[in-house]
């Protein structure tokens, strides 16, 4: 049975369009150009920040990020960035008595912005706040701590088979692969995606799939 559901962020809860458009505008390149390069590095299994390095070889992404923030052109997350199924799915899972956590490869600032959206969750954490990122096993050790449950009673939901499904299963978690976003669609038929316990098209699928045998009070 499942006691806690943990969600990835980018292309699971949040559409990344605004994020990449912001980078394209900052680097003064057409948005389509950067989107195409992101797709290319994704297909090659590379870090998506490599798309920025293709445009500006040797660019210090961390320094450019700080410069954007200082110039008032930093990260933004608004209600319109959430996928339409997010709020209803989170609320339904909590109504089932489950602990609900958000934990993904995001910056510290993204964590603050997610909290400002007042989502129906027990905890929000990011790799920037934890100091460790997926697919590092240490990230999923932190996930288990945040879940307040044994690993095999925790479900990790994400779109990226290599970053989400594979390392979460290696840590002993249950997994759900979401067919959404570039990674979700591109690798939907890969062996890594097929290894997930569940394969879903929408977060709205989750409440009806999970083996939940009890309810309990929410905890912070």
C-alpha positions in Angstrom: 0.0 0.0 0.0 1.0 3.6 -0.5 1.3 6.1 2.3 3.0 9.0 0.5 3.1 10.3 -3.0 6.1 12.4 -4.1 6.1 14.5 -7.2 8.8 15.7 -9.6 8.3 19.4 -10.7 9.3 20.2 -14.2 6.9 18.8 -16.8 5.2 16.8 -14.1 3.5 19.7 -12.2 4.8 22.7 -14.1 5.1 23.4 -17.8 8.7 24.5 -18.5 7.8 26.9 -21.4 8.2 30.0 -19.3 11.5 28.8 -17.9 13.1 28.3 -21.4 11.5 31.3 -22.9 13.1 33.4 -20.1 16.5 32.0 -21.0 16.0 32.6 -24.7 15.0 36.2 -24.1 18.0 36.7 -21.8 20.4 35.3 -24.3 18.8 37.2 -27.1 18.0 34.2 -29.3 14.7 33.1 -30.8 12.7 31.0 -28.5 12.2 28.4 -31.1 16.0 28.0 -31.5 16.5 27.3 -27.8 13.5 25.0 -27.7 15.0 23.0 -30.6 18.3 22.8 -28.9 16.7 21.6 -25.7 15.0 18.9 -27.7 18.3 17.9 -29.3 20.2 17.5 -26.0 17.2 15.7 -24.4 17.3 13.2 -27.3 21.0 12.7 -26.7 20.5 12.0 -23.0 22.5 15.1 -22.1 21.9 17.7 -19.3 19.3 20.1 -20.7 21.6 23.1 -19.6 23.8 21.9 -22.4 21.4 23.7 -24.8 22.6 27.0 -23.2 26.2 25.9 -23.7 25.6 25.2 -27.3 24.5 28.8 -27.8 27.3 30.3 -25.7 30.2 27.8 -25.3 31.9 28.2 -22.0 28.9 30.1 -20.5 28.7 30.0 -16.7 25.1 29.0 -16.2 25.1 29.7 -12.5 26.6 33.2 -13.0 24.1 33.9 -15.7 21.2 32.8 -13.5 22.4 35.2 -10.8 22.7 38.0 -13.3 19.1 37.4 -14.5 17.9 37.5 -10.9 19.8 40.7 -10.2 18.3 42.3 -13.4 14.8 41.4 -12.4 14.5 38.8 -15.1 14.7 35.7 -12.8 12.5 32.7 -12.3 8.7 33.1 -12.2 6.1 30.5 -11.4 2.5 31.4 -11.6 -0.8 29.6 -11.6 -0.8 29.5 -15.4 2.4 27.5 -15.3 0.7 24.6 -13.5 -0.7 21.8 -15.6 -4.6 21.7 -15.4 -4.7 18.4 -13.5 -2.3 19.4 -10.7 -4.5 21.0 -8.1 -7.4 18.5 -8.3 -5.0 15.5 -8.2 -3.1 16.8 -5.2 -6.3 17.6 -3.3 -7.7 14.1 -4.1 -4.7 12.4 -2.8 -4.7 14.3 0.4 -8.4 13.5 0.8 -7.4 9.9 0.7 -5.3 10.4 3.7 -2.0 10.3 1.9 1.0 12.4 2.7 1.9 14.5 -0.5 5.3 15.9 -1.1 6.9 17.8 -4.0 10.7 17.1 -4.5 12.5 17.8 -7.7 15.6 19.2 -9.4 14.9 22.8 -8.9 16.6 25.9 -7.5 16.1 27.3 -4.0 14.2 30.1 -5.6 11.8 27.7 -7.4 11.0 26.2 -4.0 10.0 29.6 -2.7 7.8 30.2 -5.8 6.2 26.8 -5.4 5.3 27.5 -1.8 3.7 30.8 -2.9 1.3 28.9 -5.0 -0.3 27.4 -1.9 -0.6 23.9 -3.3 -2.3 21.2 -1.3 0.8 19.4 -0.1 2.6 18.5 3.1 6.1 19.5 2.1 8.0 21.2 -0.8 11.7 20.6 -1.3 14.2 21.2 -4.1 17.6 19.9 -5.0 18.9 23.4 -4.5 17.7 23.4 -0.9 18.9 19.8 -0.2 22.3 20.3 -1.9 21.9 17.1 -4.0 20.1 16.4 -7.2 18.5 13.5 -9.1 19.6 10.9 -10.1 22.0 10.8 -7.1 20.9 8.1 -4.6 21.3 10.6 -1.8 18.5 12.6 -3.3 16.1 9.7 -3.0 17.4 9.0 0.5 16.2 12.5 1.3 12.8 11.8 -0.4 12.3 8.8 1.9 13.1 10.9 4.9 10.6 13.5 3.7 7.9 10.9 3.1 7.8 9.7 6.7 7.2 6.2 5.4 9.1 3.0 4.4 10.5 3.2 0.9 8.2 0.6 -0.5 5.2 2.7 0.7 6.3 5.8 -1.2 5.4 6.5 -4.8 7.6 8.8 -6.9 5.9 10.4 -9.9 7.9 11.9 -12.7 8.2 12.3 -16.5 11.9 11.5 -16.9 12.6 7.7 -16.9 16.4 8.0 -16.2 16.1 10.7 -13.6 12.9 9.6 -11.9 11.9 6.0 -12.5 15.2 4.2 -12.5 16.9 5.9 -9.5 13.6 5.9 -7.5 13.2 2.1 -8.0 16.8 1.5 -7.1 16.1 3.3 -3.8 13.2 0.9 -3.2 10.4 3.3 -4.0 7.3 2.6 -6.1 7.2 4.6 -9.3 4.8 6.1 -11.8 6.0 7.4 -15.2 4.0 10.3 -16.6 3.8 10.6 -20.3 4.1 14.4 -20.5 6.7 16.9 -21.7 9.7 16.2 -23.9 11.2 13.4 -21.7 7.9 11.8 -21.0 6.9 11.5 -24.7 10.3 10.8 -26.1 11.1 7.9 -23.8 7.5 6.7 -23.1 8.3 3.3 -24.8 11.8 2.9 -23.4 12.7 0.0 -21.1 13.3 2.5 -18.3 9.7 3.8 -18.5 8.3 0.3 -18.8 9.9 -0.5 -15.5 7.6 1.9 -13.7 4.9 0.3 -11.5 2.3 2.5 -13.2 2.4 4.4 -16.5 -0.1 7.3 -16.6 -1.3 10.0 -19.0 -2.5 12.4 -16.4 -2.1 13.0 -12.7 -5.9 12.5 -12.5 -5.2 8.8 -13.1 -3.4 8.4 -9.8 -6.2 8.3 -7.1 -8.0 5.5 -8.8 -4.8 3.4 -9.3 -3.2 3.5 -5.9 -3.5 0.6 -3.4 -4.5 2.6 -0.3 -5.9 0.6 2.6 -6.2 3.2 5.3 -6.5 6.9 6.0 -4.6 8.9 8.5 -4.4 12.6 9.6 -2.3 14.9 7.6 1.0 16.0 9.1 3.1 19.0 8.3 
